[in-house]
Amino acid sequence: MEVDVWPQRFTCSGRFTYVASGNMWSFVTSSSPSAYPQGHRAKDHQPPAQGSLAAPEANAEAIHFLSNLRYLSWKLHIMEQHSQEFIKFHILPMEHKMSLVKQDDQLTMTRNVKEGEEMKTEVTFFPGSSTVGFISQAANLVLLRVMAWRQTVPNNARFLALDTEGKLCYSTYQALGFQTIEVDRQQVRVFIVEQTVHSVKGVPSSCQFYLLSDGHLAKRIQVGSPGYCMIPKMPVLREKEEIEPRPVFGKKPLVWEEDLELSSRFLDRKEELRVRHAGYLRQHPEARALVADFLLFLLLRQPRDVVAFAAEHFGPFASRRPPPPALRSSTRRSPFRSPSPGRPPA
């Protein structure tokens, strides 16, 4: 038996061993009643009527869970996936191959079923809108690691998956709590997640995944099967990284005169402004005359309030200033210097 699920590959032959990411798996079979794990029973689920079938859709909680994965694409889009399963019997060998390839805005599934010498090929196209919330086998491995890392399972979420017949159906996850198991002669605490694929025509199939603290898969049980998969060697666990506080740097005074780059930029800007201002004054000689006239008048009168004197001096040049009255008030104080006492005004 061989199951090829990108990016992991499981191979089963002879004694039944699996290979996954460099770790050897043991596949144990038993015929005793205790080897069958408790779970869903086929008699508890009846296939729905053909007339009531509708296209499955992922619910809002499933989409919300995928949207909060942060470092992963929130849709977990599949680009390409190839899987292969075969059972070698001398009488009737069986082999199932399935390929998923994303092309433009649709997902193309090619399914090959070989029983003996008979080969059946089926090609199905799924529009992109109908695969929102779809979890492939490869994405399921990533999703399980995220659940184990967070120790959180969206129990009410309803995702999309493919059943054994290659039909879109619902897929749900359920947390079964924690348990201590023995791996490589070590007692380790695992987080158990059960995935159930609700087939459209057949009975639901459930798998229980025993996950280590960092998301490594330690044990896998197919509910209703007499065997299970388990890693014989304990992997090196990845510790959770502690987020260090952001360092705080004190404000350092900037002495730009000592910085060669800043000093050079300052001198270049200064020279640029000097040339620009000198050119403007050459184009407008009246500006020099106005400023010179104001300074001369200011030095002659020497008023106490320079701002008021400047406003009075440049007031007639304001374009929006209302015209002054024809007869000025005799009581208005003049901004100019008053004559000497005893001297009549001119």
ZILINKA-V855222 format. One record per residue. RES is the residue in three letters. SS is DSSP state (2 for helix, 1 for strand, 0 for the rest). PHI is phi as a letter, one per 30 degrees, with the letter a starting at -180 (999 if undefined). D_LAST is the distance of its C-alpha to the last C-alpha in Angstrom with 1 decimal. Layout:
((RES	SS	PHI	D_LAST) (RES	SS	PHI	D_LAST))
//
This chain:
((MET	0	999	123.4) (GLU	1	b	120.0) (VAL	1	b	116.5) (ASP	1	c	113.7) (VAL	1	b	110.3) (TRP	0	d	107.3) (PRO	0	c	106.1) (GLN	1	c	109.2) (ARG	1	b	112.8) (PHE	1	c	115.8) (THR	1	b	119.3) (CYS	0	b	122.5) (SER	0	a	126.0) (GLY	0	i	129.2) (ARG	0	d	128.3) (PHE	0	i	125.1) (THR	1	b	122.1) (TYR	1	b	118.5) (VAL	1	b	115.9) (ALA	1	b	112.2) (SER	0	h	109.4) (GLY	0	i	111.9) (ASN	1	c	113.5) (MET	1	d	117.1) (TRP	1	c	117.8) (SER	1	c	121.2) (PHE	1	c	122.5) (VAL	1	c	124.9) (THR	1	c	127.4) (SER	0	a	129.6) (SER	0	c	131.9) (SER	0	d	131.8) (PRO	2	d	130.2) (SER	2	d	127.7) (ALA	2	d	126.2) (TYR	0	d	124.8) (PRO	0	d	121.3) (GLN	0	d	120.4) (GLY	0	a	118.1) (HIS	0	d	118.1) (ARG	0	c	121.4) (ALA	2	d	122.3) (LYS	2	d	123.9) (ASP	2	d	120.7) (HIS	0	b	118.8) (GLN	0	c	119.9) (PRO	0	d	118.4) (PRO	0	d	116.3) (ALA	0	d	117.5) (GLN	2	d	116.9) (GLY	2	d	115.1) (SER	2	c	112.5) (LEU	0	d	111.3) (ALA	0	b	107.6) (ALA	0	d	105.4) (PRO	0	d	104.5) (GLU	0	b	100.8) (ALA	0	d	99.2) (ASN	0	d	97.6) (ALA	2	d	94.0) (GLU	2	d	95.0) (ALA	2	d	96.6) (ILE	2	d	93.5) (HIS	2	d	91.3) (PHE	2	d	93.5) (LEU	2	d	93.4) (SER	2	d	89.6) (ASN	0	c	89.2) (LEU	0	d	91.2) (ARG	0	i	87.9) (TYR	0	d	89.2) (LEU	0	c	91.6) (SER	0	d	90.9) (TRP	0	d	90.8) (LYS	0	c	93.3) (LEU	0	h	95.7) (HIS	0	d	96.4) (ILE	0	c	99.7) (MET	0	c	99.7) (GLU	1	a	103.4) (GLN	1	b	106.4) (HIS	1	b	110.1) (SER	1	b	112.8) (GLN	1	b	116.5) (GLU	1	b	119.3) (PHE	1	b	123.0) (ILE	1	b	126.2) (LYS	0	c	129.2) (PHE	0	c	132.4) (HIS	0	d	135.6) (ILE	0	d	136.3) (LEU	0	b	132.9) (PRO	0	d	129.9) (MET	1	b	126.5) (GLU	1	b	123.1) (HIS	1	b	119.7) (LYS	1	b	116.7) (MET	1	b	113.3) (SER	1	b	110.2) (LEU	1	b	106.7) (VAL	1	b	104.1) (LYS	1	d	100.6) (GLN	1	b	99.9) (ASP	0	h	96.6) (ASP	0	c	96.2) (GLN	1	b	99.8) (LEU	1	c	102.4) (THR	1	c	105.7) (MET	1	c	108.8) (THR	1	c	112.0) (ARG	1	b	115.0) (ASN	1	c	118.4) (VAL	1	b	121.4) (LYS	1	b	124.7) (GLU	1	b	127.9) (GLY	0	i	130.8) (GLU	0	c	130.7) (GLU	1	d	128.7) (MET	1	b	124.9) (LYS	1	b	122.4) (THR	1	b	118.8) (GLU	1	b	116.0) (VAL	1	c	112.4) (THR	1	b	109.8) (PHE	1	c	106.1) (PHE	1	c	103.7) (PRO	1	d	100.2) (GLY	2	d	97.3) (SER	2	d	96.2) (SER	2	d	99.7) (THR	2	c	99.6) (VAL	0	d	96.5) (GLY	0	i	97.7) (PHE	1	d	100.7) (ILE	0	c	102.1) (SER	0	d	104.3) (GLN	2	d	106.9) (ALA	2	d	104.6) (ALA	2	d	101.6) (ASN	2	d	103.9) (LEU	2	d	104.5) (VAL	2	d	100.7) (LEU	2	d	100.2) (LEU	2	d	102.9) (ARG	2	d	101.4) (VAL	2	d	98.1) (MET	2	d	99.8) (ALA	2	d	101.7) (TRP	2	d	98.6) (ARG	2	d	96.7) (GLN	0	h	99.9) (THR	0	b	98.6) (VAL	0	b	100.5) (PRO	0	d	99.2) (ASN	0	d	102.2) (ASN	0	c	101.0) (ALA	0	d	99.8) (ARG	0	b	101.8) (PHE	1	c	101.5) (LEU	1	c	103.3) (ALA	1	a	106.2) (LEU	1	c	109.3) (ASP	0	d	112.7) (THR	0	d	115.9) (GLU	0	c	116.2) (GLY	0	i	112.7) (LYS	0	c	111.2) (LEU	1	d	107.8) (CYS	1	b	108.2) (TYR	1	d	106.5) (SER	1	b	106.4) (THR	1	b	105.6) (TYR	1	b	105.3) (GLN	1	b	106.4) (ALA	1	d	106.0) (LEU	1	c	109.4) (GLY	1	j	108.1) (PHE	1	c	109.0) (GLN	1	a	112.3) (THR	1	c	113.7) (ILE	1	b	116.0) (GLU	1	c	117.7) (VAL	1	b	116.4) (ASP	0	h	118.0) (ARG	0	i	119.5) (GLN	1	b	116.1) (GLN	1	d	115.1) (VAL	1	b	111.8) (ARG	1	c	109.7) (VAL	1	b	109.1) (PHE	1	c	107.0) (ILE	1	c	109.1) (VAL	1	b	107.6) (GLU	1	c	109.8) (GLN	1	c	109.0) (THR	1	b	110.7) (VAL	1	c	110.8) (HIS	1	d	111.6) (SER	0	d	113.7) (VAL	0	d	113.5) (LYS	0	c	117.3) (GLY	0	c	118.8) (VAL	0	d	118.5) (PRO	0	d	115.5) (SER	1	c	115.9) (SER	1	b	114.3) (CYS	1	b	113.7) (GLN	1	c	112.8) (PHE	1	c	110.7) (TYR	1	c	110.8) (LEU	1	c	107.6) (LEU	0	d	106.7) (SER	0	d	103.4) (ASP	0	c	101.7) (GLY	0	j	103.1) (HIS	0	d	106.3) (LEU	1	d	109.1) (ALA	1	c	112.1) (LYS	1	a	114.4) (ARG	1	b	114.8) (ILE	1	b	117.2) (GLN	1	d	118.0) (VAL	0	d	118.9) (GLY	0	j	122.5) (SER	0	c	123.4) (PRO	0	d	126.0) (GLY	1	b	124.0) (TYR	1	b	120.6) (CYS	1	c	118.5) (MET	1	a	117.5) (ILE	1	d	116.0) (PRO	0	d	118.5) (LYS	0	b	115.8) (MET	0	d	112.8) (PRO	0	d	109.6) (VAL	0	d	106.8) (LEU	0	d	104.4) (ARG	0	c	100.7) (GLU	0	d	98.7) (LYS	0	d	95.6) (GLU	0	d	92.4) (GLU	0	d	90.1) (ILE	0	d	86.5) (GLU	0	d	84.5) (PRO	0	d	81.1) (ARG	0	d	78.2) (PRO	0	d	77.1) (VAL	0	c	73.7) (PHE	0	c	71.7) (GLY	0	d	69.0) (LYS	0	d	65.5) (LYS	0	c	65.2) (PRO	0	d	61.8) (LEU	0	c	60.9) (VAL	0	c	59.8) (TRP	2	d	58.9) (GLU	2	d	58.2) (GLU	2	d	61.9) (ASP	0	c	63.1) (LEU	2	d	63.6) (GLU	2	d	63.4) (LEU	2	d	60.2) (SER	2	d	58.5) (SER	2	d	59.5) (ARG	2	d	58.2) (PHE	2	d	54.8) (LEU	2	d	54.4) (ASP	2	d	55.4) (ARG	2	d	52.9) (LYS	2	d	50.1) (GLU	2	d	50.8) (GLU	2	d	51.1) (LEU	2	d	47.6) (ARG	2	d	46.1) (VAL	2	d	47.5) (ARG	2	d	46.5) (HIS	2	d	42.8) (ALA	2	d	42.6) (GLY	2	d	44.1) (TYR	2	d	41.6) (LEU	2	d	38.6) (ARG	2	d	40.2) (GLN	2	d	40.6) (HIS	0	b	36.9) (PRO	2	d	34.6) (GLU	2	d	31.6) (ALA	2	d	32.2) (ARG	2	d	31.6) (ALA	2	d	28.3) (LEU	2	d	27.0) (VAL	2	d	28.1) (ALA	2	d	26.8) (ASP	2	d	23.3) (PHE	2	d	23.4) (LEU	2	d	24.7) (LEU	2	d	22.1) (PHE	2	d	19.2) (LEU	2	d	21.2) (LEU	2	d	21.7) (LEU	2	d	18.1) (ARG	2	d	16.9) (GLN	0	h	20.3) (PRO	0	d	20.3) (ARG	0	d	23.2) (ASP	0	c	24.4) (VAL	2	d	25.0) (VAL	2	d	26.8) (ALA	2	d	24.1) (PHE	2	d	21.6) (ALA	2	d	24.1) (ALA	2	d	24.8) (GLU	2	d	21.2) (HIS	2	d	21.0) (PHE	2	c	24.4) (GLY	2	e	24.3) (PRO	2	d	23.5) (PHE	2	d	26.6) (ALA	0	d	28.9) (SER	0	d	31.2) (ARG	0	c	32.3) (ARG	0	d	29.0) (PRO	0	d	28.5) (PRO	0	d	25.7) (PRO	0	d	22.5) (PRO	0	d	22.1) (ALA	0	d	20.3) (LEU	0	c	18.1) (ARG	0	d	16.9) (SER	0	d	17.5) (SER	0	d	14.8) (THR	0	c	17.1) (ARG	0	d	17.3) (ARG	0	d	16.4) (SER	0	d	14.3) (PRO	0	d	16.4) (PHE	0	d	13.6) (ARG	0	d	13.0) (SER	0	d	11.1) (PRO	0	d	8.9) (SER	0	d	11.4) (PRO	0	d	13.0) (GLY	0	i	12.3) (ARG	0	c	8.8) (PRO	0	d	6.3) (PRO	0	d	3.7) (ALA	0	d	0.0))
//
